[in-house]
Amino acid sequence: MWGYLPQLNQWGGTALNWETERVGGKDHIPIFKAIPVYHGERLEVFAAQGESKKAAKENAAALMAQSGHC
């Protein structure tokens, strides 16, 4: 299940960071949003949500990897 996140982190190196925040859900079922930040630029177009911070990052990484921009 986890495949794009490690690849994107390796590709981006120190220039790629992630912003994550809780955006909803009940206390026992939170929803998180992840936004990739590349060279200080927030890439909102690749923002994604998930049931954990890692899942949200993986979903955003999948969007980036499949976009053809990297």
DONUVO-418332 format. One record per atom (N, C-alpha, C): residue number from 1; residue in three letters; atom name; y, z, x. Coordinates in steps of 0.1 Angstrom, whole numbers, plus 5000, padded with zeros to 4 digits. Layout:
REM residues N
[volum NUM Ala CA [Y Z X]] ...
END
This chain:
REM residues 70
[volum 1 Met N [4988 5000 5008]] [volum 1 Met CA [5000 5000 5000]] [volum 1 Met C [5013 5000 5009]] [volum 2 Trp N [5013 5007 5020]] [volum 2 Trp CA [5024 5008 5028]] [volum 2 Trp C [5023 4997 5039]] [volum 3 Gly N [5032 4987 5038]] [volum 3 Gly CA [5031 4976 5047]] [volum 3 Gly C [5044 4971 5052]] [volum 4 Tyr N [5053 4969 5043]] [volum 4 Tyr CA [5066 4963 5047]] [volum 4 Tyr C [5075 4973 5054]] [volum 5 Leu N [5075 4985 5051]] [volum 5 Leu CA [5084 4995 5057]] [volum 5 Leu C [5083 4996 5072]] [volum 6 Pro N [5071 4998 5077]] [volum 6 Pro CA [5069 4998 5092]] [volum 6 Pro C [5074 4986 5099]] [volum 7 Gln N [5071 4974 5093]] [volum 7 Gln CA [5075 4961 5098]] [volum 7 Gln C [5090 4960 5099]] [volum 8 Leu N [5097 4964 5088]] [volum 8 Leu CA [5111 4963 5087]] [volum 8 Leu C [5118 4973 5097]] [volum 9 Asn N [5112 4985 5098]] [volum 9 Asn CA [5118 4995 5107]] [volum 9 Asn C [5116 4990 5122]] [volum 10 Gln N [5105 4983 5125]] [volum 10 Gln CA [5104 4978 5138]] [volum 10 Gln C [5113 4966 5140]] [volum 11 Trp N [5115 4957 5131]] [volum 11 Trp CA [5124 4946 5132]] [volum 11 Trp C [5138 4951 5134]] [volum 12 Gly N [5142 4960 5125]] [volum 12 Gly CA [5156 4965 5126]] [volum 12 Gly C [5159 4974 5137]] [volum 13 Gly N [5149 4981 5142]] [volum 13 Gly CA [5152 4990 5153]] [volum 13 Gly C [5162 5001 5149]] [volum 14 Thr N [5171 5004 5158]] [volum 14 Thr CA [5180 5015 5156]] [volum 14 Thr C [5192 5010 5147]] [volum 15 Ala N [5193 4997 5144]] [volum 15 Ala CA [5203 4991 5136]] [volum 15 Ala C [5200 4993 5121]] [volum 16 Leu N [5188 4996 5118]] [volum 16 Leu CA [5184 4997 5104]] [volum 16 Leu C [5182 5012 5100]] [volum 17 Asn N [5190 5016 5090]] [volum 17 Asn CA [5189 5030 5085]] [volum 17 Asn C [5186 5029 5070]] [volum 18 Trp N [5183 5040 5064]] [volum 18 Trp CA [5180 5041 5050]] [volum 18 Trp C [5188 5052 5043]] [volum 19 Glu N [5194 5049 5032]] [volum 19 Glu CA [5200 5059 5023]] [volum 19 Glu C [5191 5061 5012]] [volum 20 Thr N [5188 5074 5009]] [volum 20 Thr CA [5179 5077 4998]] [volum 20 Thr C [5186 5088 4990]] [volum 21 Glu N [5184 5087 4976]] [volum 21 Glu CA [5189 5097 4968]] [volum 21 Glu C [5181 5097 4955]] [volum 22 Arg N [5181 5109 4949]] [volum 22 Arg CA [5174 5111 4936]] [volum 22 Arg C [5183 5105 4926]] [volum 23 Val N [5178 5097 4917]] [volum 23 Val CA [5186 5090 4907]] [volum 23 Val C [5181 5094 4892]] [volum 24 Gly N [5171 5101 4891]] [volum 24 Gly CA [5167 5105 4878]] [volum 24 Gly C [5153 5111 4878]] [volum 25 Gly N [5147 5111 4866]] [volum 25 Gly CA [5134 5116 4864]] [volum 25 Gly C [5134 5131 4861]] [volum 26 Lys N [5123 5136 4856]] [volum 26 Lys CA [5122 5150 4853]] [volum 26 Lys C [5119 5157 4866]] [volum 27 Asp N [5120 5170 4866]] [volum 27 Asp CA [5118 5178 4878]] [volum 27 Asp C [5104 5175 4885]] [volum 28 His N [5094 5173 4877]] [volum 28 His CA [5081 5171 4883]] [volum 28 His C [5078 5156 4884]] [volum 29 Ile N [5086 5147 4880]] [volum 29 Ile CA [5084 5133 4882]] [volum 29 Ile C [5098 5127 4886]] [volum 30 Pro N [5102 5129 4898]] [volum 30 Pro CA [5116 5124 4902]] [volum 30 Pro C [5115 5109 4905]] [volum 31 Ile N [5127 5103 4904]] [volum 31 Ile CA [5128 5089 4907]] [volum 31 Ile C [5139 5088 4918]] [volum 32 Phe N [5135 5081 4929]] [volum 32 Phe CA [5144 5080 4940]] [volum 32 Phe C [5149 5065 4942]] [volum 33 Lys N [5160 5064 4948]] [volum 33 Lys CA [5166 5050 4951]] [volum 33 Lys C [5168 5050 4966]] [volum 34 Ala N [5164 5038 4972]] [volum 34 Ala CA [5166 5036 4986]] [volum 34 Ala C [5175 5024 4988]] [volum 35 Ile N [5184 5025 4997]] [volum 35 Ile CA [5193 5013 5001]] [volum 35 Ile C [5192 5011 5016]] [volum 36 Pro N [5188 5000 5020]] [volum 36 Pro CA [5189 4997 5035]] [volum 36 Pro C [5203 4996 5040]] [volum 37 Val N [5205 5001 5052]] [volum 37 Val CA [5219 5000 5058]] [volum 37 Val C [5216 4993 5072]] [volum 38 Tyr N [5221 4981 5073]] [volum 38 Tyr CA [5219 4974 5086]] [volum 38 Tyr C [5232 4972 5093]] [volum 39 His N [5233 4977 5105]] [volum 39 His CA [5246 4977 5113]] [volum 39 His C [5257 4982 5105]] [volum 40 Gly N [5255 4993 5098]] [volum 40 Gly CA [5265 5000 5090]] [volum 40 Gly C [5268 4994 5076]] [volum 41 Glu N [5262 4982 5073]] [volum 41 Glu CA [5265 4976 5060]] [volum 41 Glu C [5254 4979 5050]] [volum 42 Arg N [5258 4985 5039]] [volum 42 Arg CA [5249 4988 5028]] [volum 42 Arg C [5245 4976 5021]] [volum 43 Leu N [5232 4973 5021]] [volum 43 Leu CA [5226 4961 5015]] [volum 43 Leu C [5221 4964 5001]] [volum 44 Glu N [5231 4966 4992]] [volum 44 Glu CA [5228 4969 4978]] [volum 44 Glu C [5219 4959 4971]] [volum 45 Val N [5219 4947 4975]] [volum 45 Val CA [5211 4937 4969]] [volum 45 Val C [5196 4940 4971]] [volum 46 Phe N [5193 4948 4981]] [volum 46 Phe CA [5179 4951 4984]] [volum 46 Phe C [5175 4966 4979]] [volum 47 Ala N [5184 4972 4972]] [volum 47 Ala CA [5181 4985 4967]] [volum 47 Ala C [5169 4985 4958]] [volum 48 Ala N [5161 4996 4958]] [volum 48 Ala CA [5149 4997 4950]] [volum 48 Ala C [5147 5012 4947]] [volum 49 Gln N [5138 5014 4937]] [volum 49 Gln CA [5135 5027 4932]] [volum 49 Gln C [5120 5029 4934]] [volum 50 Gly N [5116 5042 4935]] [volum 50 Gly CA [5102 5046 4936]] [volum 50 Gly C [5100 5061 4932]] [volum 51 Glu N [5088 5065 4931]] [volum 51 Glu CA [5084 5078 4927]] [volum 51 Glu C [5086 5088 4939]] [volum 52 Ser N [5088 5083 4951]] [volum 52 Ser CA [5091 5092 4962]] [volum 52 Ser C [5101 5084 4971]] [volum 53 Lys N [5107 5092 4981]] [volum 53 Lys CA [5116 5085 4990]] [volum 53 Lys C [5109 5074 4997]] [volum 54 Lys N [5097 5077 5002]] [volum 54 Lys CA [5089 5066 5009]] [volum 54 Lys C [5086 5054 5001]] [volum 55 Ala N [5082 5057 4988]] [volum 55 Ala CA [5079 5045 4979]] [volum 55 Ala C [5092 5037 4976]] [volum 56 Ala N [5103 5044 4975]] [volum 56 Ala CA [5116 5036 4972]] [volum 56 Ala C [5119 5028 4985]] [volum 57 Lys N [5117 5034 4997]] [volum 57 Lys CA [5120 5026 5009]] [volum 57 Lys C [5110 5014 5010]] [volum 58 Glu N [5098 5016 5007]] [volum 58 Glu CA [5088 5006 5008]] [volum 58 Glu C [5091 4994 4998]] [volum 59 Asn N [5096 4998 4986]] [volum 59 Asn CA [5099 4988 4976]] [volum 59 Asn C [5112 4980 4981]] [volum 60 Ala N [5121 4987 4987]] [volum 60 Ala CA [5133 4980 4992]] [volum 60 Ala C [5129 4971 5004]] [volum 61 Ala N [5121 4976 5013]] [volum 61 Ala CA [5116 4969 5024]] [volum 61 Ala C [5109 4956 5020]] [volum 62 Ala N [5101 4957 5009]] [volum 62 Ala CA [5094 4945 5004]] [volum 62 Ala C [5104 4934 5000]] [volum 63 Leu N [5114 4939 4993]] [volum 63 Leu CA [5125 4930 4988]] [volum 63 Leu C [5131 4922 5000]] [volum 64 Met N [5134 4930 5011]] [volum 64 Met CA [5140 4924 5022]] [volum 64 Met C [5131 4914 5029]] [volum 65 Ala N [5119 4919 5031]] [volum 65 Ala CA [5109 4910 5039]] [volum 65 Ala C [5106 4897 5031]] [volum 66 Gln N [5105 4898 5018]] [volum 66 Gln CA [5102 4886 5011]] [volum 66 Gln C [5114 4877 5008]] [volum 67 Ser N [5126 4882 5012]] [volum 67 Ser CA [5138 4874 5009]] [volum 67 Ser C [5140 4862 5018]] [volum 68 Gly N [5134 4863 5030]] [volum 68 Gly CA [5135 4852 5039]] [volum 68 Gly C [5147 4854 5049]] [volum 69 His N [5154 4865 5047]] [volum 69 His CA [5166 4868 5056]] [volum 69 His C [5162 4875 5069]] [volum 70 Cys N [5150 4879 5070]] [volum 70 Cys CA [5146 4886 5083]] [volum 70 Cys C [5132 4882 5087]] 
END
